[in-house]
Amino acid sequence: MKTPVELDAITIRTDLRPGDIGYVVYLHGRLYKEECDYGVAFEAYVAQGLAEFYKQLDPEKDRVWICELAGKIVGFLALMHRGQDTAQLRYFLLLPEHRGIGLGKKLMGLYMTHLKQVGYRSTYLWTTREQETAIALYRRYGFELTEEVASDTFGKALYEQKYELRLAPGSSQQDHTP
C-alpha cells in the first residue's frame, strides 16, 4: 500500500509554462473517462476552454493554481474573469492519490482570497450532478445551485449544474471559509 502524500510536499505555482495546458487537458480527458465515462467531446471542451483562458488571460484578474509533486502536475484550478466583477471557477482537478489530504480545501482558500483581492462581486462554476465530493466542497464555501440542465455534451446523458456565489461588498475570505 502506498503511503499518502503529505500536503506540505506539494508545491503550488501560479504561472503557466509550456506543456501545462496540454497536460491539464490530457489529465481531464483521462481522469473523466476513467471516473465518469466521459467521451472525447469532454476533452475537446476542456481544450477549447483552456485555449480561451490563455487568449484572454489578464494577470491582474485571472489566476491558475498548479499543484506539483516532484515536478509533475497533480492538481489544477483556474479563475477566469467574466465581465467587470464576475469570475468563473474552472478546471478544478486533483489526481485521485492526492485527494483527501486537504489540497482541495487549500486551493479553494486560495481561490477565495484572490476573489477578494481583485474585488470580484460574484463567482460561478459549472459542474455535473455526479461530482458529489466537489459539490460538497463548493457548498461549504457558500456556492448555491442556481441552474440545472440535462445534457449529453460529454458523450453520455447527465445533468450539468451551475453554482453561484455572491460576495458582499467588503466581504472577507473568512466569510466563506468552512
PAPA-378904 format. One record per residue: residue number from 1; x, y, z of N, C-alpha, C in turn. Coordinates in steps of 0.2 Angstrom, whole numbers, plus 2048, in hexadecimal, padded with zeros to 3 digits. Each point is the difference from the previous one (the first is absolute). Layout:
N
n,npx,npy,npz,capx,capy,capz,cpx,cpy,cpz
NUM,X,Y,Z,X,Y,Z,X,Y,Z
...
This chain:
178
n,npx,npy,npz,capx,capy,capz,cpx,cpy,cpz
1,804,7FA,800,7FC,806,800,804,806,800
2,7FF,805,7FC,803,806,7FF,7FF,805,806
3,805,803,803,800,805,805,7FD,806,7FD
4,7FB,803,804,7FD,806,7FD,805,806,800
5,7FF,804,7FB,804,806,7FF,7FE,805,805
6,805,803,803,7FF,806,805,7FE,806,7FC
7,7FC,804,802,7FE,806,7FD,806,805,7FF
8,804,800,805,806,805,800,805,7FE,7FA
9,800,7FA,7FE,804,7FD,7FA,7FE,803,7FA
10,7FA,803,7FF,7FD,802,7FA,801,808,7FF
11,803,802,7FB,801,807,7FF,7FB,802,7FB
12,7FE,807,801,7FB,803,7FC,803,806,7FC
13,800,800,7FA,802,806,7FC,7FA,803,7FC
14,801,807,7FE,7FB,803,7FD,802,803,7F9
15,805,7FD,7FD,802,802,7FA,7FF,7FA,7FB
16,7FE,801,7FA,7FF,7FB,7FB,807,7FF,7FC
17,802,7FA,7FF,806,7FF,7FC,7FE,7FB,7FA
18,805,800,7FC,7FF,7FC,7FA,7FE,7F9,802
19,7FB,7FD,7FD,7FE,7F9,802,7FB,800,805
20,7FF,805,804,7FB,7FF,805,7F9,800,7FD
21,7FE,804,7FB,7F9,7FF,7FD,7FF,7FA,7FD
22,804,7FD,7FC,7FF,7F9,7FD,800,7FB,805
23,804,800,806,800,7FB,805,7F9,800,804
24,7FE,806,801,7FA,801,804,7FA,7FD,7FC
25,800,802,7F9,7FB,7FD,7FC,800,7F8,800
26,806,7FE,800,801,7F8,800,7FD,7FD,806
27,802,803,806,7FE,7FE,806,7F8,800,801
28,7FD,805,7FE,7F9,800,800,7FD,7FB,7FC
29,802,7FF,7F9,7FE,7FB,7FC,801,7F9,803
30,805,7FE,803,802,7FA,802,7FC,7FF,807
31,800,804,804,7FD,7FF,807,7F8,800,7FF
32,7FD,804,7FC,7F9,800,7FF,7FD,7FA,7FC
33,805,7FD,7FC,7FE,7FA,7FD,800,7FB,805
34,805,7FF,804,801,7FB,805,7FA,800,805
35,7FF,806,803,7FB,801,806,7F9,801,7FE
36,7FF,803,7FA,7F9,802,7FE,7FE,7FE,7F9
37,804,7FC,7FD,7FF,7FE,7F9,7FE,806,7FB
38,803,805,801,7FF,806,7FB,804,7FE,7FA
39,7FE,803,7FA,803,7FE,7FA,805,806,7FE
40,802,7FF,7FA,805,805,7FD,7FD,807,7FF
41,7FA,800,800,7FD,807,7FF,801,804,807
42,801,7FD,805,802,803,807,807,803,7FF
43,804,7FC,7FE,807,802,7FF,801,806,7FB
44,7FC,800,7FB,800,805,7FB,7FD,807,803
45,7FB,7FF,805,7FD,805,803,805,804,805
46,804,7FC,803,805,802,805,806,804,7FC
47,802,7FD,7FA,805,803,7FC,7FE,806,7FD
48,7F9,801,7FE,7FE,806,7FE,800,805,805
49,7FD,7FE,806,800,805,806,806,803,802
50,805,7FB,800,807,802,802,803,805,7FB
51,7FF,7FE,7FA,803,805,7FB,7FC,807,800
52,7FA,800,802,7FC,806,801,803,804,806
53,802,7FC,805,803,803,806,806,803,7FF
54,805,7FD,7FC,806,803,7FE,800,806,7FC
55,7FB,800,7FB,800,805,7FB,7FD,807,804
56,7FC,7FF,805,7FD,806,803,804,801,807
57,805,7FD,802,803,800,806,802,807,802
58,7FE,802,806,802,807,803,803,7FE,806
59,806,801,801,804,7FE,806,7FD,803,806
60,7FD,806,800,7FD,804,805,7FA,7FC,803
61,7FC,7FD,7FB,7F9,7FE,802,800,7F8,800
62,804,7FD,7FC,7FF,7F9,7FF,806,7FC,804
63,7FF,7FA,801,805,7FC,804,800,7F9,7FF
64,805,7FD,800,800,7F8,800,804,7FE,806
65,7FE,7FB,803,804,7FC,805,802,7F9,7FE
66,806,7FF,7FF,803,7FA,7FE,803,7FC,805
67,7FE,7FB,802,803,7FC,806,804,7FB,7FD
68,806,800,803,806,7FB,7FD,803,7FC,806
69,801,7FA,7FE,804,7FC,805,806,7FD,7FB
70,806,801,803,806,7FD,7FC,800,802,7F9
71,7FD,806,7FE,800,803,7F9,7FB,7FE,7FC
72,7FB,7FC,803,7FA,7FE,7FC,7FA,803,802
73,7FC,802,7FC,7F9,803,801,7FC,7FB,804
74,7FD,802,806,7FC,7FB,803,7F9,803,802
75,7FF,807,7FE,7FA,803,801,800,807,7FC
76,7FA,803,7FF,7FF,806,7FC,7FA,803,802
77,800,807,800,7FA,804,801,801,806,7FC
78,7FB,803,7FD,801,806,7FC,7FA,805,802
79,802,806,801,7FB,806,801,800,804,7F9
80,7FA,801,7FD,800,803,7FA,7FB,806,800
81,802,806,7FF,7FC,806,800,7FA,7FF,7FB
82,7FA,802,802,7FA,801,7FC,7FD,806,801
83,802,805,7FC,7FD,807,801,804,803,805
84,7FD,806,803,804,805,804,801,7FD,807
85,7FB,7FD,803,800,7FE,807,7FE,7F8,801
86,800,7FC,7FB,7FE,7F9,801,806,7FC,7FE
87,801,7FA,803,805,7FB,7FF,7FD,7FA,7FF
88,803,7FB,7FC,7FE,7F9,7FF,805,7FC,803
89,7FE,7FB,804,805,7FB,802,800,7FA,7FB
90,806,7FE,7FE,800,7FB,7FA,805,7FB,801
91,7FF,7FA,7FE,805,7FB,7FF,803,7FE,806
92,7FD,800,806,802,7FD,806,801,7F9,800
93,806,7FE,801,802,7F9,7FF,805,7FE,805
94,7FF,7FA,803,805,7FD,805,801,7F9,7FE
95,806,7FE,7FF,801,7F8,7FE,7FE,7FD,806
96,7FD,7FA,7FF,7FD,7FC,806,804,7FF,806
97,807,7FE,7FF,804,7FF,805,802,806,804
98,7FE,806,7FE,801,806,804,7FA,803,802
99,7FA,7FC,800,7FA,803,803,800,7FE,808
100,7FC,803,804,7FF,7FE,807,806,803,804
101,804,804,7FE,806,802,804,7FF,808,802
102,7FB,803,7FD,7FF,807,801,802,804,7FB
103,802,7FD,7FA,802,804,7FA,7FA,804,7FD
104,7FB,7FD,800,7FA,803,7FD,7FE,806,804
105,800,7FF,806,7FE,806,805,805,805,7FF
106,806,7FF,800,806,805,7FF,7FF,804,7FA
107,7FE,7FC,7FA,7FF,804,7FA,7FA,804,800
108,7FB,7FE,803,7FA,804,801,801,806,804
109,804,800,805,802,805,804,804,805,7FC
110,805,7FE,7FC,803,804,7FC,7FC,804,7FB
111,7FB,7FC,7FD,7FB,803,7FB,7FC,806,804
112,7FE,7FE,806,7FC,805,803,804,806,802
113,806,7FF,802,804,806,801,801,804,7FA
114,801,7FD,7FB,802,804,7F9,7F9,804,7FE
115,7FA,7FD,801,7FA,803,7FF,800,807,804
116,801,7FF,806,800,806,804,805,806,7FE
117,806,7FD,7FF,806,805,7FE,7FE,804,7FA
118,7FD,7FC,7FB,7FF,804,7FA,7F9,804,800
119,7FC,7FE,805,7FA,804,801,7FA,7FD,7FC
120,800,7FA,7FE,7FA,7FD,7FD,7FA,800,805
121,7FA,801,7FD,7FA,800,803,7FC,7F9,800
122,802,7FC,7FB,7FD,7FA,7FF,804,7FB,7FD
123,7FF,7FA,801,804,7FA,7FC,7FB,7FB,7FF
124,801,7FC,7FB,7FC,7FA,7FE,804,7FB,7FD
125,7FD,7FA,800,803,7FA,7FD,7FB,7FB,7FD
126,802,7FD,7FB,7FC,7FA,7FD,803,7FA,802
127,7FC,7FB,802,802,7F9,801,7FB,7FB,7FE
128,801,7FA,802,7FA,7FB,7FF,7FE,7FD,806
129,7FA,7FE,800,7FC,7FE,806,805,7FA,804
130,803,7FC,7FC,804,7FA,802,806,802,804
131,802,807,800,806,802,804,7FE,802,807
132,7FE,7FB,803,7FD,801,807,806,803,805
133,806,7FD,800,805,802,805,802,808,7FE
134,800,801,7FA,802,807,7FE,7FA,805,802
135,7FA,7FE,7FF,7FA,804,801,800,801,808
136,801,7FB,804,800,801,807,806,805,802
137,805,800,7FD,806,805,801,7FD,807,7FE
138,7FD,801,7FA,7FE,806,7FE,7FA,803,805
139,7FC,7FC,802,7FB,802,805,802,802,806
140,806,7FD,803,803,802,806,803,808,7FF
141,801,802,7FA,803,806,7FF,7FA,805,7FE
142,7FA,7FE,801,7FA,804,7FE,7FD,800,7FA
143,803,7FC,7FB,7FD,800,7F9,7F9,7FC,801
144,7FB,803,7FC,7F9,7FD,800,7FE,7FE,7F9
145,7FD,7FB,7FF,7FD,7FD,7FA,7FB,805,7FD
146,801,803,7FA,7FC,804,7FD,7FD,7FE,7F9
147,802,7FB,7FD,7FE,7FD,7FA,802,7F9,7FF
148,7FC,7FC,7FD,801,7FA,7FE,7FD,7FE,7F9
149,804,7FD,7FC,7FE,7FE,7F9,802,7F9,7FE
150,7FB,7FD,7FD,802,7F9,7FD,805,801,7FA
151,805,7FC,800,805,801,7FA,803,7F9,7FE
152,802,800,7FA,804,7FA,7FE,806,802,7FC
153,802,806,802,806,804,7FD,806,7FC,801
154,801,7FC,805,806,7FC,802,800,7F9,7FE
155,7FC,7FE,7FC,7FF,7F9,7FD,7FC,7FC,804
156,7FC,802,805,7FB,7FC,803,7FB,805,803
157,7FA,7FD,802,7FB,804,803,802,802,807
158,7FF,806,802,802,803,807,7FC,806,801
159,801,803,806,7FD,806,802,806,805,801
160,801,806,7FD,804,805,801,7FD,805,805
161,804,802,805,7FE,804,805,804,807,801
162,7FC,805,801,804,806,801,7FF,802,807
163,806,802,803,800,802,807,803,807,800
164,7FD,805,804,802,807,801,801,802,807
165,804,805,800,802,803,807,800,807,7FF
166,7FC,804,804,800,807,800,804,802,806
167,805,805,7FF,804,802,805,7FD,807,802
168,7FF,801,807,7FE,807,802,806,805,800
169,7FE,806,7FE,806,805,800,804,800,806
170,806,800,800,804,800,806,801,7F9,803
171,7FD,7FB,7FD,800,7F9,803,808,7FE,801
172,801,7FC,805,806,7FD,800,800,7F9,7FF
173,806,7FD,7FE,801,7F9,7FF,7FD,7FC,805
174,801,802,806,7FD,7FC,806,7F9,7FF,800
175,7FC,805,7FD,7F9,7FF,7FF,7FE,7FA,7FD
176,804,7FD,7FC,7FE,7FA,7FC,805,7FA,801
177,803,800,806,805,7FB,802,7FC,7FB,804
178,800,7F9,7FE,7FC,7FB,803,803,7FF,807
